[in-house]
Amino acid sequence: MALQTRLIDVDDPLFERWVTTVGAVFKDRPAPPPDTLDARRARLAGTRIRAVTAPADPLRQLGSDLDEVVACLRSWDGDLTVPGASVSVDLVSAVTVLPTHRRQGALTALMRDDLSQARAEGTCAAVLIASEAGIYGRFGFGPATAEATYRVDARRVRLRPEASGTSSGTVAVVPVGELRQVAPQVYQQARRAGAVDRDRFWWDHMCGVELFPGSERKSPFAVVRRDTDGEVDGYLWYRPHEAHGEGHLQRTTFGTVTVEDLQAGTYGAYRDLWRYLLSLDLVDEVVWEDAALDEPLAWLLTDPRALRLTTRDDFLWARLLDPGTALSARRYESGAGQVVIRVDDPFGWAAGVYTLTVSADGQGRAEATPTAAVQARLDVDVLSSLWLGGDGLAGGLAGAALAGRAGDVQPGALDLLGRLLRTQRQPWCGTWF
């Protein structure tokens, strides 16, 4: 069966089948209602919509000569925060292949087309959130950020005196619509390496201001923190879950409060928002999913064991397309140094020898130096996973070397590279796209 890869737009007759295929793979619904389809056209307009098509089966597609859409991918340009700066990257989403057309090269064709275009247009990297961790390494992606789930025992937790004293700001519960007006600015202030853009559709849906047709979202409680000048420098939204038990008292308590988003542009905002959360009455536990791996909350507590990190998962995956540009774009925190690396890339986009030079003021420059003496080698997915300053998979470069994915040509070169790339704060995304 001949498969064809093509770019379509939201007005293409195949768009409805593209939406249906994405919905089928992600268990959404068999076919999109007209209002949902119109909303998707508005949401996806201007993005790159790729489809792999196969000739229609006349026995199943009576009265239609349109091809079947058997695999999908969508991408668009957006800003990614890197240490000390931001860069434009290729954001990849909606990657789907129907079970009937797996292992026929559809996914490889989609990824090759998208990443080839991004590289040709001068984009230095691509990022995605992997629904299945075993898929994207072969395309050069590596896990670049991690997310954690924290659980706080609200019945035993106490804030340290330094954190529970008088605040220099104010905290207030506000209508979600008011939060919608100020949250994007706070998010920009609070962004760290790994953060990606949140467009107006994202904000409208998450705040429950303008829901996607067919979706249901109970508006969460919204809280903002203002500094002494009245400027909002932090916010959170959370959702209580009522406990179900016998007796009147059991029915009026809330077992768990789930933090859906918490962004703090200052230390004071972070302390005050957590003071609010941990002062809620009738709550047994506060849960925060998709949080940063290095949240400093434990430092605020008299008993750090009241806080438990219950899960750790990869989140944002990165794929370098132009290591010279990507490594030159970010800042460096761990002192000066120079190392010559060879990057191996089976697709060829990032392959080559590069000299990374970091000065004492944190400025870095990476140049292609084909004839330089190589000091360390590593696969492109390994370098991609460390690019934002985190450890990638547990063990970092040492683990990659143990697995044969990286190695010293000159003793100590990998250790130097790891030191140069590492940042004090772990990169964090926290935004689904």
HELIX and SHEET records of a PDB file:
HELIX    1   1 PHE A   15  VAL A   25  1                                  11    
HELIX    2   2 PRO A   34  LEU A   44  1                                  11    
HELIX    3   3 PRO A   99  HIS A  101  5                                   3    
HELIX    4   4 ALA A  106  ALA A  120  1                                  15    
HELIX    5   5 TYR A  136  PHE A  139  5                                   4    
HELIX    6   6 PRO A  161  SER A  164  1                                   4    
HELIX    7   7 VAL A  176  ALA A  190  1                                  15    
HELIX    8   8 ARG A  200  MET A  206  1                                   7    
HELIX    9   9 HIS A  248  ARG A  251  1                                   4    
HELIX   10  10 TYR A  267  LEU A  277  1                                  11    
HELIX   11  11 PRO A  296  LEU A  300  5                                   5    
HELIX   12  12 PRO A  304  ALA A  306  5                                   3    
HELIX   13  13 PRO A  323  ALA A  329  1                                   7    
HELIX   14  14 VAL A  380  LEU A  386  1                                   7    
HELIX   15  15 GLY A  396  LEU A  402  1                                   7    
HELIX   16  16 ALA A  413  LEU A  421  1                                   9    
SHEET    1   A 7 GLN A   4  ILE A   8  0                                        
SHEET    2   A 7 ARG A  48  ALA A  54 -1                                        
SHEET    3   A 7 GLU A  68  VAL A  82 -1                                        
SHEET    4   A 7 ALA A  85  VAL A  97 -1                                        
SHEET    5   A 7 ALA A 125  ILE A 129  1                                        
SHEET    6   A 7 LEU A 316  LEU A 320 -1                                        
SHEET    7   A 7 GLY A 142  PRO A 143 -1                                        
SHEET    1   B 7 THR A 170  VAL A 174  0                                        
SHEET    2   B 7 PHE A 221  ARG A 226 -1                                        
SHEET    3   B 7 VAL A 232  GLU A 242 -1                                        
SHEET    4   B 7 PHE A 254  ALA A 264 -1                                        
SHEET    5   B 7 VAL A 283  ALA A 292  1                                        
SHEET    6   B 7 ALA A 146  ASP A 153 -1                                        
SHEET    7   B 7 LEU A 307  ASP A 314 -1                                        
SHEET    1   C 5 GLY A 364  ALA A 368  0                                        
SHEET    2   C 5 GLY A 352  VAL A 358 -1                                        
SHEET    3   C 5 GLY A 337  ASP A 344 -1                                        
SHEET    4   C 5 ALA A 376  ASP A 379  1                                        
SHEET    5   C 5 ALA A 406  ASP A 408 -1                                        
END                                                                             
